[in-house]
Amino acid sequence: MTGGRNTPDNNPDTPWTAHTTDTTDERIARAALTRAVEPGDEHAGRWLRHFGAIGFLDRLLHPGDDPFPGTGARRVDGWRRRATTADPARDLDTVHRLGGRFLVPGDTEWPRQLDDLGHARPLGLWIRGPADLRTWALRSVALVGARACTPYGAHIAADLATGLARQGWVVVSGAAYGIDGAAHRGALAAGGATVAVLACGVDTPYPRGHAGLIGRIAEQGLVVGELPPDSHPTPSRFILRNRVIAALTRGTIVVEAQHRSGSLVTARAATRLGRHTMGVPGPATSALSAGVHELLRGDATLVTDAQEIVELVGDMGELAPARRGPVLPRDLLAPATAHILEAVPARGPTPTTVIARRAGTTPDDTLAKLYELHSLGFVERHGEGWQLTNTATQGSNARRGDT
């Protein structure tokens, strides 16, 4: 492969240079580089931007004197060693046999919001699943949190994911144990759309205990990864994977996270990228919610259900219903009638004149309102006196969020 040697200078921060190369060769070069370069390597991203994938790979495989000025020799040697063993044709064949594909920038399915990552933008994305990633990403939110979550956290995550899916939103997460798994299952249970972004190859389900779940996502949704087939996760790859989750989506919701949780990395990446950051509060005494509470003390928005999330990340006019407490029967009384009811003593029959004096109204007006309250079941008459009806107050006739 050739290209990139005739550029006017070796500054990787110069504007994008034109490359008159075959798109197939560019795709193969990027596939090879996903095995040579670790995700999120901004040093590689700068040179890739300058030389293009073919020119970058050519300088690795056919090095001249100082092919990447200013980049450490150890880093370049690492790229070169991995590039010489890469077999992009085999990797592409592997993912195709799984019914998948390899996306590169410029493809119609490439989510352009990933370009916001700048030099840390993925070289390409390995994908399994029938859906169009770009279309799904336009209406998606990330739902992440603790692996060792509580039953409360798992319930909240599943409930939020179900609510979002029913409103036509795509739930994106990392397929890990805990909150991630609950989020994916909640979306699938509602027959909705979900995307799992892995820190390994899309043919290598991780964690192993979620092999069945990841398989379901590949059938009904999308499984996405930056690493080529048969790649295994590492701690650093999990952290770097989170930037992709943040960039793909309109916003990130965190459900249960300790102060050092990787989920907070996703939230902070979302903030840097100008995306919405949200958190679901937990008990004030819970260490698992301490990181979420710290986010909420900053720029994150508190959310408690799917409607509040959609109000934040959705289109103009997609508002959550007004919130209010339960509507009790006495709340529906006219003010003057409610005033008389408040003047009726709690115990024993009381004459109309006494009630009128307590209410500061005339006996005639008081008697009229007492008969109205009697017809509504609030008071009862005993001889010449009135008292409150001795029955349990009816419950609220309003569900949470009703107006």
Summary of the structure (lengths in Angstrom):
residues: 403
radius of gyration: 30.8
end to end distance: 65.9
largest distance: 110.4
contacts: 1339
relative contact order: 0.08
helix: 47%
strand: 12%
